[in-house]
Amino acid sequence: MIFMVFVAPNDSLVKAKIIQNVKTDLENCEQMAIKLEIIESQDIDELANFTKNKIGQIIDVIFPDVKETQLIKNSIINVKIQYVGDERGGKFIGIF
């Protein structure tokens, strides 16, 4: 039997700069994979904040159901980010 340990519930409100947008087809769903430079990160409620230690760094974020025209290189955006995954790995998901 295989047991997986999922990440703790988490959320953060992030101010970030779009470094690069790469249209992708992950798991046969139209999604945008974006490289964001994290400028600020705020906690949401009592949830863990997995982006606070990423301030000043560039991370990859997946945006499901977002039009390419909403994500323009060098723009500053405010977005809610969650980390999803388990002990084997995961990804950041952006939600407007």
C-alpha positions in Angstrom: 0.0 0.0 0.0 1.3 3.5 -0.9 0.7 6.4 1.3 1.0 10.0 0.2 1.5 13.1 2.4 -0.2 16.1 0.8 0.9 19.6 1.4 -0.7 21.6 4.2 -3.6 23.9 3.2 -1.9 27.1 2.1 -2.7 30.4 0.4 -1.0 33.7 -0.2 -1.7 37.1 -1.8 1.2 38.0 -4.0 2.4 41.0 -5.9 4.6 39.9 -8.7 6.2 40.9 -12.0 5.5 38.7 -15.1 9.0 37.6 -16.4 7.9 35.2 -19.1 4.7 33.6 -20.2 4.7 30.2 -21.9 1.5 28.8 -23.2 1.3 25.1 -22.4 -1.1 22.2 -22.6 -0.8 20.5 -19.2 -2.8 17.3 -18.9 -4.7 18.2 -22.1 -6.1 21.4 -20.5 -5.5 24.9 -21.8 -3.3 26.6 -19.2 -0.7 29.2 -19.0 2.7 28.5 -17.3 4.1 31.9 -16.2 7.5 32.8 -14.6 6.8 35.4 -11.9 9.3 37.4 -9.9 7.7 37.6 -6.4 7.8 41.2 -5.1 5.5 40.9 -2.0 3.7 38.0 -0.3 0.9 38.4 2.3 -0.6 35.7 4.5 -4.3 34.8 4.1 -6.1 33.9 7.3 -4.2 31.3 9.3 -3.1 29.3 6.3 0.6 28.5 5.5 2.3 30.9 3.1 4.6 29.0 0.7 5.6 32.1 -1.3 6.9 34.2 1.6 10.4 32.6 1.3 10.3 33.2 -2.5 10.4 37.0 -2.3 12.9 38.3 -4.8 13.0 34.9 -6.6 11.4 33.7 -9.9 8.9 30.9 -9.7 6.8 29.0 -12.2 3.1 29.4 -11.7 0.3 27.6 -13.6 -2.8 29.7 -14.4 -5.8 27.5 -15.4 -8.4 29.1 -17.7 -6.6 32.4 -18.3 -6.4 34.2 -21.6 -2.9 35.0 -22.8 -3.9 38.7 -23.1 -4.4 38.9 -19.3 -0.7 38.0 -18.7 1.6 40.5 -20.4 5.4 40.4 -19.9 6.8 43.0 -17.4 3.3 43.7 -16.0 2.9 43.8 -12.2 0.0 41.7 -11.0 -1.7 40.9 -7.7 -2.7 37.2 -7.6 -3.7 34.5 -5.1 -1.2 31.6 -5.2 -1.6 28.1 -3.7 1.0 25.3 -3.7 -0.5 21.9 -4.5 1.2 18.5 -4.4 2.6 15.9 -2.2 6.0 14.7 -0.8 7.1 13.8 -4.4 6.6 17.4 -5.7 4.0 19.9 -6.7 3.4 23.2 -8.4 2.2 26.7 -7.7 -1.3 27.6 -9.0 -2.4 31.2 -9.6 -5.9 32.4 -9.2 -7.2 35.8 -10.2 
